[in-house]
Amino acid sequence: MIVVCDDDKVLTHLLTRLLKDAGYEVCVAHDGQSAYHLAREPKCRGMLLDMRMPNINGAELLMLLAAEHIAVPVIVMAGFPDYNEEELKQFPNVKKFLQKPLNPDDVLEAVEQYALK
């Protein structure tokens, strides 16, 4: 299962469709708290994570995952210059950084590289 976590419902719908068409099982979270619970599921194989979200933001979620040794590969998606790839490398779960707007081919390539079907 791949967790798609973003508060933009249009984007989560598009990413869900893209990943399901590629053969992945997908669960959607619209905030960090929901994503945190999904990341703890044994069948979670990866996460696409937006950094700006309500409740628990992306950085807070990455800290929680690291503190609890939850080794889910994370592909970070960001549309603002608040974070850069070098800063995000401090989090052991972050495998890739994708700048929004997203290119569907880049998303699929990253998911195929870092997550298991």
Backbone atoms as SQL, in Angstrom:
CREATE TABLE atoms (id INTEGER PRIMARY KEY, chain TEXT, resi INTEGER, resn TEXT, atom TEXT, x REAL, y REAL, z REAL);
INSERT INTO atoms VALUES
  (1, 'A', 1, 'MET', 'N', 0.840, -1.176, 0.000),
  (2, 'A', 1, 'MET', 'CA', 0.000, 0.000, 0.000),
  (3, 'A', 1, 'MET', 'C', 0.884, 1.239, 0.000),
  (4, 'A', 2, 'ILE', 'N', 0.521, 2.210, -0.843),
  (5, 'A', 2, 'ILE', 'CA', 1.182, 3.499, -0.876),
  (6, 'A', 2, 'ILE', 'C', 0.226, 4.514, -0.253),
  (7, 'A', 3, 'VAL', 'N', 0.720, 5.314, 0.681),
  (8, 'A', 3, 'VAL', 'CA', -0.078, 6.359, 1.295),
  (9, 'A', 3, 'VAL', 'C', 0.183, 7.658, 0.544),
  (10, 'A', 4, 'VAL', 'N', -0.881, 8.282, 0.074),
  (11, 'A', 4, 'VAL', 'CA', -0.799, 9.591, -0.561),
  (12, 'A', 4, 'VAL', 'C', -1.342, 10.587, 0.450),
  (13, 'A', 5, 'CYS', 'N', -0.472, 11.471, 0.924),
  (14, 'A', 5, 'CYS', 'CA', -0.858, 12.402, 1.978),
  (15, 'A', 5, 'CYS', 'C', -0.697, 13.843, 1.507),
  (16, 'A', 6, 'ASP', 'N', -1.822, 14.492, 1.294),
  (17, 'A', 6, 'ASP', 'CA', -1.853, 15.890, 0.868),
  (18, 'A', 6, 'ASP', 'C', -3.235, 16.429, 1.199),
  (19, 'A', 7, 'ASP', 'N', -3.317, 17.680, 1.606),
  (20, 'A', 7, 'ASP', 'CA', -4.625, 18.258, 1.907),
  (21, 'A', 7, 'ASP', 'C', -5.339, 18.758, 0.652),
  (22, 'A', 8, 'ASP', 'N', -4.679, 18.691, -0.491),
  (23, 'A', 8, 'ASP', 'CA', -5.290, 19.059, -1.774),
  (24, 'A', 8, 'ASP', 'C', -6.024, 17.832, -2.321),
  (25, 'A', 9, 'LYS', 'N', -7.344, 17.854, -2.250),
  (26, 'A', 9, 'LYS', 'CA', -8.138, 16.681, -2.635),
  (27, 'A', 9, 'LYS', 'C', -8.075, 16.381, -4.127),
  (28, 'A', 10, 'VAL', 'N', -7.918, 17.409, -4.945),
  (29, 'A', 10, 'VAL', 'CA', -7.780, 17.181, -6.391),
  (30, 'A', 10, 'VAL', 'C', -6.471, 16.442, -6.665),
  (31, 'A', 11, 'LEU', 'N', -5.392, 16.882, -6.037),
  (32, 'A', 11, 'LEU', 'CA', -4.093, 16.235, -6.246),
  (33, 'A', 11, 'LEU', 'C', -4.111, 14.797, -5.736),
  (34, 'A', 12, 'THR', 'N', -4.700, 14.565, -4.559),
  (35, 'A', 12, 'THR', 'CA', -4.728, 13.184, -4.051),
  (36, 'A', 12, 'THR', 'C', -5.540, 12.288, -4.975),
  (37, 'A', 13, 'HIS', 'N', -6.602, 12.819, -5.547),
  (38, 'A', 13, 'HIS', 'CA', -7.394, 12.038, -6.503),
  (39, 'A', 13, 'HIS', 'C', -6.560, 11.689, -7.739),
  (40, 'A', 14, 'LEU', 'N', -5.846, 12.660, -8.283),
  (41, 'A', 14, 'LEU', 'CA', -5.017, 12.412, -9.475),
  (42, 'A', 14, 'LEU', 'C', -3.893, 11.413, -9.176),
  (43, 'A', 15, 'LEU', 'N', -3.239, 11.580, -8.036),
  (44, 'A', 15, 'LEU', 'CA', -2.155, 10.654, -7.677),
  (45, 'A', 15, 'LEU', 'C', -2.688, 9.249, -7.409),
  (46, 'A', 16, 'THR', 'N', -3.840, 9.169, -6.785),
  (47, 'A', 16, 'THR', 'CA', -4.452, 7.862, -6.541),
  (48, 'A', 16, 'THR', 'C', -4.729, 7.150, -7.857),
  (49, 'A', 17, 'ARG', 'N', -5.312, 7.860, -8.795),
  (50, 'A', 17, 'ARG', 'CA', -5.611, 7.279, -10.106),
  (51, 'A', 17, 'ARG', 'C', -4.327, 6.828, -10.816),
  (52, 'A', 18, 'LEU', 'N', -3.318, 7.675, -10.792),
  (53, 'A', 18, 'LEU', 'CA', -2.031, 7.362, -11.419),
  (54, 'A', 18, 'LEU', 'C', -1.423, 6.088, -10.832),
  (55, 'A', 19, 'LEU', 'N', -1.395, 6.002, -9.513),
  (56, 'A', 19, 'LEU', 'CA', -0.784, 4.851, -8.849),
  (57, 'A', 19, 'LEU', 'C', -1.612, 3.581, -8.992),
  (58, 'A', 20, 'LYS', 'N', -2.923, 3.702, -8.899),
  (59, 'A', 20, 'LYS', 'CA', -3.778, 2.516, -9.077),
  (60, 'A', 20, 'LYS', 'C', -3.655, 1.977, -10.502),
  (61, 'A', 21, 'ASP', 'N', -3.596, 2.864, -11.482),
  (62, 'A', 21, 'ASP', 'CA', -3.420, 2.433, -12.871),
  (63, 'A', 21, 'ASP', 'C', -2.083, 1.720, -13.075),
  (64, 'A', 22, 'ALA', 'N', -1.102, 2.040, -12.227),
  (65, 'A', 22, 'ALA', 'CA', 0.210, 1.397, -12.304),
  (66, 'A', 22, 'ALA', 'C', 0.265, 0.118, -11.466),
  (67, 'A', 23, 'GLY', 'N', -0.857, -0.236, -10.814),
  (68, 'A', 23, 'GLY', 'CA', -0.920, -1.493, -10.084),
  (69, 'A', 23, 'GLY', 'C', -0.704, -1.407, -8.586),
  (70, 'A', 24, 'TYR', 'N', -0.664, -0.200, -8.040),
  (71, 'A', 24, 'TYR', 'CA', -0.448, -0.043, -6.603),
  (72, 'A', 24, 'TYR', 'C', -1.768, 0.042, -5.851),
  (73, 'A', 25, 'GLU', 'N', -1.760, -0.464, -4.626),
  (74, 'A', 25, 'GLU', 'CA', -2.861, -0.235, -3.701),
  (75, 'A', 25, 'GLU', 'C', -2.584, 1.118, -3.047),
  (76, 'A', 26, 'VAL', 'N', -3.584, 1.958, -2.940),
  (77, 'A', 26, 'VAL', 'CA', -3.392, 3.326, -2.451),
  (78, 'A', 26, 'VAL', 'C', -4.377, 3.635, -1.333),
  (79, 'A', 27, 'CYS', 'N', -3.893, 4.316, -0.309),
  (80, 'A', 27, 'CYS', 'CA', -4.733, 4.897, 0.727),
  (81, 'A', 27, 'CYS', 'C', -4.428, 6.386, 0.780),
  (82, 'A', 28, 'VAL', 'N', -5.448, 7.175, 1.023),
  (83, 'A', 28, 'VAL', 'CA', -5.293, 8.629, 1.039),
  (84, 'A', 28, 'VAL', 'C', -5.446, 9.155, 2.456),
  (85, 'A', 29, 'ALA', 'N', -4.597, 10.125, 2.789),
  (86, 'A', 29, 'ALA', 'CA', -4.707, 10.869, 4.043),
  (87, 'A', 29, 'ALA', 'C', -4.664, 12.351, 3.688),
  (88, 'A', 30, 'HIS', 'N', -5.546, 13.125, 4.304),
  (89, 'A', 30, 'HIS', 'CA', -5.585, 14.554, 4.021),
  (90, 'A', 30, 'HIS', 'C', -4.934, 15.383, 5.124),
  (91, 'A', 31, 'ASP', 'N', -4.336, 14.707, 6.105),
  (92, 'A', 31, 'ASP', 'CA', -3.583, 15.401, 7.146),
  (93, 'A', 31, 'ASP', 'C', -2.531, 14.452, 7.701),
  (94, 'A', 32, 'GLY', 'N', -1.574, 15.021, 8.403),
  (95, 'A', 32, 'GLY', 'CA', -0.471, 14.231, 8.922),
  (96, 'A', 32, 'GLY', 'C', -0.870, 13.197, 9.950),
  (97, 'A', 33, 'GLN', 'N', -1.878, 13.487, 10.729),
  (98, 'A', 33, 'GLN', 'CA', -2.323, 12.540, 11.749),
  (99, 'A', 33, 'GLN', 'C', -2.851, 11.258, 11.106),
  (100, 'A', 34, 'SER', 'N', -3.663, 11.397, 10.071),
  (101, 'A', 34, 'SER', 'CA', -4.175, 10.218, 9.364),
  (102, 'A', 34, 'SER', 'C', -3.037, 9.452, 8.695),
  (103, 'A', 35, 'ALA', 'N', -2.096, 10.186, 8.116),
  (104, 'A', 35, 'ALA', 'CA', -0.950, 9.548, 7.459),
  (105, 'A', 35, 'ALA', 'C', -0.103, 8.781, 8.465),
  (106, 'A', 36, 'TYR', 'N', 0.038, 9.330, 9.653),
  (107, 'A', 36, 'TYR', 'CA', 0.800, 8.666, 10.711),
  (108, 'A', 36, 'TYR', 'C', 0.193, 7.303, 11.038),
  (109, 'A', 37, 'HIS', 'N', -1.123, 7.255, 11.168),
  (110, 'A', 37, 'HIS', 'CA', -1.781, 5.980, 11.472),
  (111, 'A', 37, 'HIS', 'C', -1.621, 4.988, 10.319),
  (112, 'A', 38, 'LEU', 'N', -1.714, 5.459, 9.085),
  (113, 'A', 38, 'LEU', 'CA', -1.549, 4.570, 7.924),
  (114, 'A', 38, 'LEU', 'C', -0.109, 4.076, 7.795),
  (115, 'A', 39, 'ALA', 'N', 0.859, 4.917, 8.132),
  (116, 'A', 39, 'ALA', 'CA', 2.280, 4.528, 8.036),
  (117, 'A', 39, 'ALA', 'C', 2.611, 3.398, 8.998),
  (118, 'A', 40, 'ARG', 'N', 1.856, 3.263, 10.049),
  (119, 'A', 40, 'ARG', 'CA', 2.092, 2.216, 11.040),
  (120, 'A', 40, 'ARG', 'C', 1.495, 0.873, 10.633),
  (121, 'A', 41, 'GLU', 'N', 0.711, 0.879, 9.564),
  (122, 'A', 41, 'GLU', 'CA', 0.123, -0.365, 9.057),
  (123, 'A', 41, 'GLU', 'C', 1.225, -1.249, 8.465),
  (124, 'A', 42, 'PRO', 'N', 1.225, -2.534, 8.750),
  (125, 'A', 42, 'PRO', 'CA', 2.258, -3.421, 8.200),
  (126, 'A', 42, 'PRO', 'C', 2.297, -3.448, 6.676),
  (127, 'A', 43, 'LYS', 'N', 1.180, -3.207, 6.020),
  (128, 'A', 43, 'LYS', 'CA', 1.176, -3.281, 4.557),
  (129, 'A', 43, 'LYS', 'C', 1.613, -1.978, 3.885),
  (130, 'A', 44, 'CYS', 'N', 1.937, -0.948, 4.657),
  (131, 'A', 44, 'CYS', 'CA', 2.400, 0.318, 4.084),
  (132, 'A', 44, 'CYS', 'C', 3.815, 0.131, 3.530),
  (133, 'A', 45, 'ARG', 'N', 3.976, 0.405, 2.238),
  (134, 'A', 45, 'ARG', 'CA', 5.258, 0.217, 1.547),
  (135, 'A', 45, 'ARG', 'C', 5.921, 1.525, 1.148),
  (136, 'A', 46, 'GLY', 'N', 5.194, 2.633, 1.308),
  (137, 'A', 46, 'GLY', 'CA', 5.759, 3.920, 0.944),
  (138, 'A', 46, 'GLY', 'C', 4.730, 5.020, 1.104),
  (139, 'A', 47, 'MET', 'N', 5.226, 6.270, 1.034),
  (140, 'A', 47, 'MET', 'CA', 4.343, 7.413, 1.231),
  (141, 'A', 47, 'MET', 'C', 4.773, 8.569, 0.341),
  (142, 'A', 48, 'LEU', 'N', 3.780, 9.188, -0.282),
  (143, 'A', 48, 'LEU', 'CA', 3.966, 10.474, -0.944),
  (144, 'A', 48, 'LEU', 'C', 3.452, 11.507, 0.044),
  (145, 'A', 49, 'LEU', 'N', 4.306, 12.424, 0.465),
  (146, 'A', 49, 'LEU', 'CA', 3.985, 13.302, 1.589),
  (147, 'A', 49, 'LEU', 'C', 4.158, 14.771, 1.240),
  (148, 'A', 50, 'ASP', 'N', 3.063, 15.517, 1.387),
  (149, 'A', 50, 'ASP', 'CA', 3.123, 16.974, 1.275),
  (150, 'A', 50, 'ASP', 'C', 3.658, 17.526, 2.590),
  (151, 'A', 51, 'MET', 'N', 4.370, 18.634, 2.532),
  (152, 'A', 51, 'MET', 'CA', 4.949, 19.190, 3.748),
  (153, 'A', 51, 'MET', 'C', 4.000, 20.127, 4.491),
  (154, 'A', 52, 'ARG', 'N', 3.135, 20.832, 3.773),
  (155, 'A', 52, 'ARG', 'CA', 2.211, 21.770, 4.421),
  (156, 'A', 52, 'ARG', 'C', 0.830, 21.147, 4.521),
  (157, 'A', 53, 'MET', 'N', 0.473, 20.775, 5.753),
  (158, 'A', 53, 'MET', 'CA', -0.821, 20.142, 5.997),
  (159, 'A', 53, 'MET', 'C', -1.354, 20.552, 7.358),
  (160, 'A', 54, 'PRO', 'N', -2.659, 20.361, 7.560),
  (161, 'A', 54, 'PRO', 'CA', -3.227, 20.656, 8.884),
  (162, 'A', 54, 'PRO', 'C', -2.859, 19.580, 9.907),
  (163, 'A', 55, 'ASN', 'N', -3.083, 19.903, 11.160),
  (164, 'A', 55, 'ASN', 'CA', -2.797, 19.025, 12.306),
  (165, 'A', 55, 'ASN', 'C', -1.306, 18.777, 12.406),
  (166, 'A', 56, 'ILE', 'N', -0.841, 17.660, 11.955),
  (167, 'A', 56, 'ILE', 'CA', 0.587, 17.332, 11.956),
  (168, 'A', 56, 'ILE', 'C', 1.109, 17.637, 10.557),
  (169, 'A', 57, 'ASN', 'N', 2.092, 18.550, 10.446),
  (170, 'A', 57, 'ASN', 'CA', 2.614, 18.848, 9.112),
  (171, 'A', 57, 'ASN', 'C', 3.648, 17.796, 8.692),
  (172, 'A', 58, 'GLY', 'N', 4.151, 17.916, 7.485),
  (173, 'A', 58, 'GLY', 'CA', 5.070, 16.918, 6.954),
  (174, 'A', 58, 'GLY', 'C', 6.329, 16.742, 7.783),
  (175, 'A', 59, 'ALA', 'N', 6.937, 17.852, 8.206),
  (176, 'A', 59, 'ALA', 'CA', 8.163, 17.766, 9.011),
  (177, 'A', 59, 'ALA', 'C', 7.902, 17.080, 10.348),
  (178, 'A', 60, 'GLU', 'N', 6.780, 17.409, 10.973),
  (179, 'A', 60, 'GLU', 'CA', 6.428, 16.762, 12.243),
  (180, 'A', 60, 'GLU', 'C', 6.189, 15.269, 12.048),
  (181, 'A', 61, 'LEU', 'N', 5.547, 14.917, 10.953),
  (182, 'A', 61, 'LEU', 'CA', 5.312, 13.499, 10.672),
  (183, 'A', 61, 'LEU', 'C', 6.636, 12.769, 10.457),
  (184, 'A', 62, 'LEU', 'N', 7.543, 13.376, 9.721),
  (185, 'A', 62, 'LEU', 'CA', 8.853, 12.754, 9.507),
  (186, 'A', 62, 'LEU', 'C', 9.594, 12.558, 10.831),
  (187, 'A', 63, 'MET', 'N', 9.470, 13.511, 11.747),
  (188, 'A', 63, 'MET', 'CA', 10.102, 13.372, 13.067),
  (189, 'A', 63, 'MET', 'C', 9.472, 12.234, 13.857),
  (190, 'A', 64, 'LEU', 'N', 8.150, 12.122, 13.797),
  (191, 'A', 64, 'LEU', 'CA', 7.464, 11.022, 14.491),
  (192, 'A', 64, 'LEU', 'C', 7.908, 9.664, 13.948),
  (193, 'A', 65, 'LEU', 'N', 7.952, 9.548, 12.630),
  (194, 'A', 65, 'LEU', 'CA', 8.362, 8.278, 12.014),
  (195, 'A', 65, 'LEU', 'C', 9.776, 7.910, 12.439),
  (196, 'A', 66, 'ALA', 'N', 10.680, 8.893, 12.423),
  (197, 'A', 66, 'ALA', 'CA', 12.069, 8.627, 12.815),
  (198, 'A', 66, 'ALA', 'C', 12.164, 8.242, 14.292),
  (199, 'A', 67, 'ALA', 'N', 11.434, 8.948, 15.151),
  (200, 'A', 67, 'ALA', 'CA', 11.482, 8.677, 16.587),
  (201, 'A', 67, 'ALA', 'C', 10.966, 7.285, 16.926),
  (202, 'A', 68, 'GLU', 'N', 10.002, 6.811, 16.138),
  (203, 'A', 68, 'GLU', 'CA', 9.422, 5.495, 16.398),
  (204, 'A', 68, 'GLU', 'C', 10.030, 4.404, 15.518),
  (205, 'A', 69, 'HIS', 'N', 11.079, 4.748, 14.787),
  (206, 'A', 69, 'HIS', 'CA', 11.790, 3.789, 13.927),
  (207, 'A', 69, 'HIS', 'C', 10.864, 3.113, 12.928),
  (208, 'A', 70, 'ILE', 'N', 9.939, 3.887, 12.387),
  (209, 'A', 70, 'ILE', 'CA', 9.043, 3.398, 11.334),
  (210, 'A', 70, 'ILE', 'C', 9.734, 3.696, 10.015),
  (211, 'A', 71, 'ALA', 'N', 10.206, 2.662, 9.348),
  (212, 'A', 71, 'ALA', 'CA', 11.093, 2.814, 8.195),
  (213, 'A', 71, 'ALA', 'C', 10.363, 2.823, 6.857),
  (214, 'A', 72, 'VAL', 'N', 9.269, 3.543, 6.771),
  (215, 'A', 72, 'VAL', 'CA', 8.511, 3.646, 5.525),
  (216, 'A', 72, 'VAL', 'C', 9.223, 4.639, 4.602),
  (217, 'A', 73, 'PRO', 'N', 9.557, 4.234, 3.363),
  (218, 'A', 73, 'PRO', 'CA', 10.176, 5.181, 2.433),
  (219, 'A', 73, 'PRO', 'C', 9.211, 6.321, 2.111),
  (220, 'A', 74, 'VAL', 'N', 9.721, 7.557, 2.154),
  (221, 'A', 74, 'VAL', 'CA', 8.891, 8.731, 1.932),
  (222, 'A', 74, 'VAL', 'C', 9.419, 9.527, 0.744),
  (223, 'A', 75, 'ILE', 'N', 8.497, 9.876, -0.134),
  (224, 'A', 75, 'ILE', 'CA', 8.784, 10.781, -1.242),
  (225, 'A', 75, 'ILE', 'C', 8.076, 12.083, -0.883),
  (226, 'A', 76, 'VAL', 'N', 8.862, 13.116, -0.651),
  (227, 'A', 76, 'VAL', 'CA', 8.320, 14.400, -0.231),
  (228, 'A', 76, 'VAL', 'C', 7.898, 15.203, -1.456),
  (229, 'A', 77, 'MET', 'N', 6.720, 15.825, -1.342),
  (230, 'A', 77, 'MET', 'CA', 6.207, 16.715, -2.387),
  (231, 'A', 77, 'MET', 'C', 6.062, 18.095, -1.760),
  (232, 'A', 78, 'ALA', 'N', 6.619, 19.106, -2.401),
  (233, 'A', 78, 'ALA', 'CA', 6.506, 20.456, -1.851),
  (234, 'A', 78, 'ALA', 'C', 6.297, 21.460, -2.969),
  (235, 'A', 79, 'GLY', 'N', 5.412, 22.385, -2.714),
  (236, 'A', 79, 'GLY', 'CA', 5.120, 23.422, -3.696),
  (237, 'A', 79, 'GLY', 'C', 5.660, 24.768, -3.281),
  (238, 'A', 80, 'PHE', 'N', 6.294, 24.835, -2.121),
  (239, 'A', 80, 'PHE', 'CA', 6.832, 26.082, -1.605),
  (240, 'A', 80, 'PHE', 'C', 8.307, 25.902, -1.316),
  (241, 'A', 81, 'PRO', 'N', 9.063, 26.980, -1.343),
  (242, 'A', 81, 'PRO', 'CA', 10.512, 26.865, -1.110),
  (243, 'A', 81, 'PRO', 'C', 10.895, 26.752, 0.364),
  (244, 'A', 82, 'ASP', 'N', 9.951, 26.396, 1.221),
  (245, 'A', 82, 'ASP', 'CA', 10.231, 26.276, 2.652),
  (246, 'A', 82, 'ASP', 'C', 11.261, 25.188, 2.950),
  (247, 'A', 83, 'TYR', 'N', 11.259, 24.152, 2.150),
  (248, 'A', 83, 'TYR', 'CA', 12.139, 23.010, 2.368),
  (249, 'A', 83, 'TYR', 'C', 12.925, 22.759, 1.093),
  (250, 'A', 84, 'ASN', 'N', 14.139, 22.265, 1.273),
  (251, 'A', 84, 'ASN', 'CA', 14.903, 21.844, 0.106),
  (252, 'A', 84, 'ASN', 'C', 15.420, 20.429, 0.346),
  (253, 'A', 85, 'GLU', 'N', 15.922, 19.850, -0.699),
  (254, 'A', 85, 'GLU', 'CA', 16.340, 18.446, -0.649),
  (255, 'A', 85, 'GLU', 'C', 17.417, 18.209, 0.402),
  (256, 'A', 86, 'GLU', 'N', 18.352, 19.134, 0.540),
  (257, 'A', 86, 'GLU', 'CA', 19.438, 18.969, 1.523),
  (258, 'A', 86, 'GLU', 'C', 18.894, 18.939, 2.945),
  (259, 'A', 87, 'GLU', 'N', 17.945, 19.825, 3.253),
  (260, 'A', 87, 'GLU', 'CA', 17.355, 19.851, 4.597),
  (261, 'A', 87, 'GLU', 'C', 16.604, 18.563, 4.896),
  (262, 'A', 88, 'LEU', 'N', 15.926, 18.035, 3.892),
  (263, 'A', 88, 'LEU', 'CA', 15.101, 16.855, 4.097),
  (264, 'A', 88, 'LEU', 'C', 15.924, 15.581, 4.244),
  (265, 'A', 89, 'LYS', 'N', 17.179, 15.611, 3.827),
  (266, 'A', 89, 'LYS', 'CA', 18.037, 14.427, 3.958),
  (267, 'A', 89, 'LYS', 'C', 18.342, 14.089, 5.417),
  (268, 'A', 90, 'GLN', 'N', 18.052, 15.023, 6.327),
  (269, 'A', 90, 'GLN', 'CA', 18.269, 14.737, 7.748),
  (270, 'A', 90, 'GLN', 'C', 17.290, 13.683, 8.270),
  (271, 'A', 91, 'PHE', 'N', 16.197, 13.489, 7.559),
  (272, 'A', 91, 'PHE', 'CA', 15.200, 12.501, 7.950),
  (273, 'A', 91, 'PHE', 'C', 15.512, 11.180, 7.248),
  (274, 'A', 92, 'PRO', 'N', 15.714, 10.097, 8.001),
  (275, 'A', 92, 'PRO', 'CA', 16.113, 8.827, 7.385),
  (276, 'A', 92, 'PRO', 'C', 15.077, 8.241, 6.422),
  (277, 'A', 93, 'ASN', 'N', 13.814, 8.579, 6.582),
  (278, 'A', 93, 'ASN', 'CA', 12.777, 8.013, 5.713),
  (279, 'A', 93, 'ASN', 'C', 12.713, 8.679, 4.346),
  (280, 'A', 94, 'VAL', 'N', 13.207, 9.908, 4.226),
  (281, 'A', 94, 'VAL', 'CA', 13.083, 10.652, 2.970),
  (282, 'A', 94, 'VAL', 'C', 14.041, 10.068, 1.931),
  (283, 'A', 95, 'LYS', 'N', 13.453, 9.588, 0.851),
  (284, 'A', 95, 'LYS', 'CA', 14.228, 8.983, -0.231),
  (285, 'A', 95, 'LYS', 'C', 14.314, 9.873, -1.458),
  (286, 'A', 96, 'LYS', 'N', 13.318, 10.756, -1.614),
  (287, 'A', 96, 'LYS', 'CA', 13.249, 11.577, -2.826),
  (288, 'A', 96, 'LYS', 'C', 12.465, 12.842, -2.519),
  (289, 'A', 97, 'PHE', 'N', 12.818, 13.918, -3.217),
  (290, 'A', 97, 'PHE', 'CA', 12.120, 15.188, -3.095),
  (291, 'A', 97, 'PHE', 'C', 11.591, 15.556, -4.472),
  (292, 'A', 98, 'LEU', 'N', 10.291, 15.812, -4.568),
  (293, 'A', 98, 'LEU', 'CA', 9.675, 16.233, -5.826),
  (294, 'A', 98, 'LEU', 'C', 9.052, 17.609, -5.628),
  (295, 'A', 99, 'GLN', 'N', 9.422, 18.519, -6.513),
  (296, 'A', 99, 'GLN', 'CA', 8.879, 19.877, -6.466),
  (297, 'A', 99, 'GLN', 'C', 7.553, 19.917, -7.208),
  (298, 'A', 100, 'LYS', 'N', 6.543, 20.564, -6.619),
  (299, 'A', 100, 'LYS', 'CA', 5.266, 20.763, -7.293),
  (300, 'A', 100, 'LYS', 'C', 5.401, 21.942, -8.246),
  (301, 'A', 101, 'PRO', 'N', 4.727, 21.954, -9.357),
  (302, 'A', 101, 'PRO', 'CA', 3.789, 20.949, -9.843),
  (303, 'A', 101, 'PRO', 'C', 4.521, 19.667, -10.223),
  (304, 'A', 102, 'LEU', 'N', 3.855, 18.554, -9.981),
  (305, 'A', 102, 'LEU', 'CA', 4.447, 17.238, -10.175),
  (306, 'A', 102, 'LEU', 'C', 4.344, 16.779, -11.621),
  (307, 'A', 103, 'ASN', 'N', 5.366, 16.067, -12.048),
  (308, 'A', 103, 'ASN', 'CA', 5.357, 15.399, -13.347),
  (309, 'A', 103, 'ASN', 'C', 4.964, 13.943, -13.073),
  (310, 'A', 104, 'PRO', 'N', 3.884, 13.442, -13.675),
  (311, 'A', 104, 'PRO', 'CA', 3.433, 12.065, -13.396),
  (312, 'A', 104, 'PRO', 'C', 4.528, 11.019, -13.618),
  (313, 'A', 105, 'ASP', 'N', 5.358, 11.193, -14.642),
  (314, 'A', 105, 'ASP', 'CA', 6.434, 10.228, -14.886),
  (315, 'A', 105, 'ASP', 'C', 7.449, 10.228, -13.751),
  (316, 'A', 106, 'ASP', 'N', 7.745, 11.398, -13.189),
  (317, 'A', 106, 'ASP', 'CA', 8.681, 11.487, -12.067),
  (318, 'A', 106, 'ASP', 'C', 8.107, 10.815, -10.826),
  (319, 'A', 107, 'VAL', 'N', 6.810, 10.980, -10.623),
  (320, 'A', 107, 'VAL', 'CA', 6.153, 10.348, -9.472),
  (321, 'A', 107, 'VAL', 'C', 6.235, 8.833, -9.590),
  (322, 'A', 108, 'LEU', 'N', 5.862, 8.303, -10.740),
  (323, 'A', 108, 'LEU', 'CA', 5.899, 6.848, -10.938),
  (324, 'A', 108, 'LEU', 'C', 7.313, 6.301, -10.820),
  (325, 'A', 109, 'GLU', 'N', 8.268, 7.013, -11.385),
  (326, 'A', 109, 'GLU', 'CA', 9.665, 6.562, -11.310),
  (327, 'A', 109, 'GLU', 'C', 10.131, 6.499, -9.854),
  (328, 'A', 110, 'ALA', 'N', 9.813, 7.521, -9.070),
  (329, 'A', 110, 'ALA', 'CA', 10.210, 7.546, -7.664),
  (330, 'A', 110, 'ALA', 'C', 9.529, 6.442, -6.873),
  (331, 'A', 111, 'VAL', 'N', 8.239, 6.243, -7.093),
  (332, 'A', 111, 'VAL', 'CA', 7.512, 5.191, -6.374),
  (333, 'A', 111, 'VAL', 'C', 8.068, 3.823, -6.749),
  (334, 'A', 112, 'GLU', 'N', 8.324, 3.599, -8.022),
  (335, 'A', 112, 'GLU', 'CA', 8.878, 2.315, -8.447),
  (336, 'A', 112, 'GLU', 'C', 10.254, 2.068, -7.862),
  (337, 'A', 113, 'GLN', 'N', 11.030, 3.130, -7.712),
  (338, 'A', 113, 'GLN', 'CA', 12.384, 2.982, -7.178),
  (339, 'A', 113, 'GLN', 'C', 12.403, 2.720, -5.679),
  (340, 'A', 114, 'TYR', 'N', 11.487, 3.337, -4.926),
  (341, 'A', 114, 'TYR', 'CA', 11.582, 3.295, -3.474),
  (342, 'A', 114, 'TYR', 'C', 10.495, 2.517, -2.752),
  (343, 'A', 115, 'ALA', 'N', 9.451, 2.135, -3.439),
  (344, 'A', 115, 'ALA', 'CA', 8.361, 1.422, -2.774),
  (345, 'A', 115, 'ALA', 'C', 8.141, 0.058, -3.427),
  (346, 'A', 116, 'LEU', 'N', 7.552, -0.840, -2.689),
  (347, 'A', 116, 'LEU', 'CA', 7.265, -2.175, -3.202),
  (348, 'A', 116, 'LEU', 'C', 5.798, -2.286, -3.536),
  (349, 'A', 117, 'LYS', 'N', 5.490, -3.029, -4.597),
  (350, 'A', 117, 'LYS', 'CA', 4.074, -3.258, -4.933),
  (351, 'A', 117, 'LYS', 'C', 3.502, -4.276, -3.982);
